[in-house]
Amino acid sequence: MMWDYYCDKSILITGASGFLGTAITHRQLIRKWQRNLPEADFKWLFNLESITVIDGDIMQADLGLSPQMITELQKEVNIIIHAASTINLTYSLERVFDHIVQPSESLAQLALGFTCLDRFVYVSTAFANTHLYKLSSKPQTEINEEIYPLLGEGKLLDDSLLSAQDARDQITKTGSSTEFELHDFPWPYAYGKHLAERLVLNLFIEKGWASKVLILRPSVIGPAEKYPYPGYSVPLSTPSTALATAMIASSVFSVVVPTRCSKPEIEATIDEVPVDVVVDRMVAHVAFNTTGCVHAVGGERGRLSFMDFWGAAMKLRRLPWEPRIIWSSTVDWHSPDLHPVLRLYVILGTAFLFTEEKTNNLWKMLSPDERGDMILFRNTAGKSYELISRREHIRFLIRLFAKRTIFPAWLLVYLCR
């Protein structure tokens, strides 16, 4: 059975108190045991020393932990899940390097000293390869579960990994890199994740531990379908909720959206994935020893069209007009003419197809009992997309926005039905 793999395993999770980290922790501590134990029995697990809360800092050397704690972790930990990360799309490359790239490489370097390490999971993003959009003229950009070399590199993975070290050194010295300047990423964040993937993998390859690495690439992480409970999310860590808030509360009459789709209303897509789908894909692929990159996404059958999302947002909008969408094939991602919100969500007029071959193959390997216990795909059966269940989270975000304006919070909250 799949869950048997986790018996007697010690797991270190960075970002365990965050949106994704909380869901991972819940799944490991509760669902793993609840499936086999009655409630009165599995609750005792929370009173044992099986849970250790560590107040660490990924931006410090050795996670900011004492030498004694590091020594203990090196002897005990079997699985490392690096889920701690900013998702701030406004960060410059220098800040992305400090908050994402350097901490990820440092943790990977630290992990090489863990004598009992079986798996290292790096949580990246499906949007790490969004630069591929500008290298094609097709309305839809297909991205596979692999590391794509950047322009100017060789076609071999080894070339890509070696260039990552050069890029890291350039950023350290100058704040940028040649490969970043040669590519059109929508945000430095995407490039930072691309670079971190290569640096992490390179370290494990040099150690001869490439088979221990799983790079998990979620798309836009949304509220849970089932675990820890239906609708579970953290509004400040749920990009689609923030986007919906902007659509609902914005007073603009029109907004320009870059696209090359001929019918963007139905061709442009938003790939949102429930957080528990992300967690279960990770749990399953780790247990079945999947290596390399794995997409945790809505995928071809779970993606939303732009109009699905827009329509759901407009149902909650109280302002008496609906902003007009001006689709433009001439406006660039980085144009100053874009609305401030669109500078963050510049891929709104695009269509990315993130392939899911590894999860599709894994699904075939699961027993009927295991399939019934896992949520590996977004459930789209008989359901239209809605945002009504997020009303309170949207109002919470509006209240936060109100603090930056002269308008009273109650007035702005009124904008959401």
BELKA-V155049 format. One record per backbone hydrogen bond with DSSP energy under -1.0 kcal/mol. CO is the residue of the C=O (numbers start at 1). NH is the residue of the N-H. If there is no record, write none. Layout:
CO,NH
CO,NH
This chain:
1,4
2,5
3,6
4,7
6,9
10,78
10,79
12,81
14,83
15,18
18,22
19,23
20,24
21,25
22,26
23,27
24,28
25,29
26,30
26,31
27,32
30,34
31,35
33,36
33,37
38,41
38,42
39,43
42,45
43,46
44,47
45,48
54,56
57,60
60,63
61,64
62,65
63,57
66,70
67,71
68,72
69,73
70,74
71,75
72,76
73,77
74,115
78,118
78,119
79,12
80,121
81,14
81,83
82,123
92,96
93,97
94,98
95,99
96,100
96,101
97,102
100,104
101,105
102,106
103,107
104,108
105,109
106,110
107,111
108,112
110,113
111,114
114,117
119,80
120,214
121,82
122,216
125,128
127,130
129,132
130,133
132,135
133,136
141,353
143,355
144,146
150,153
156,160
157,161
158,162
159,163
160,164
161,165
162,166
163,167
164,168
165,169
166,170
167,171
168,172
169,173
170,174
171,175
177,181
178,182
187,191
188,192
189,193
190,194
191,195
192,196
193,197
194,198
195,199
196,200
197,201
198,202
199,203
200,204
201,205
202,206
203,207
204,209
209,212
210,213
212,120
213,292
214,122
215,294
216,124
217,296
218,126
220,273
222,275
224,231
229,232
232,224
234,237
235,238
238,242
239,243
240,244
241,245
242,246
243,247
244,248
245,249
246,250
253,324
255,326
257,328
263,266
263,267
264,268
265,307
268,306
270,272
270,304
271,220
273,222
274,278
275,279
276,280
277,281
278,282
279,283
280,284
281,285
282,286
283,287
284,288
285,290
286,289
292,215
294,217
296,219
299,303
304,270
305,309
306,310
307,311
308,312
309,313
310,314
311,315
313,316
316,417
324,255
326,257
328,259
332,335
335,338
339,343
341,344
341,345
345,348
347,350
350,269
351,141
353,143
356,360
357,361
358,362
359,363
360,364
362,365
367,371
368,372
380,383
387,390
388,391
390,394
391,395
392,396
393,397
394,398
395,399
396,400
397,401
398,402
399,403
401,404
402,405
408,412
409,413
410,414
412,415
413,416
415,318
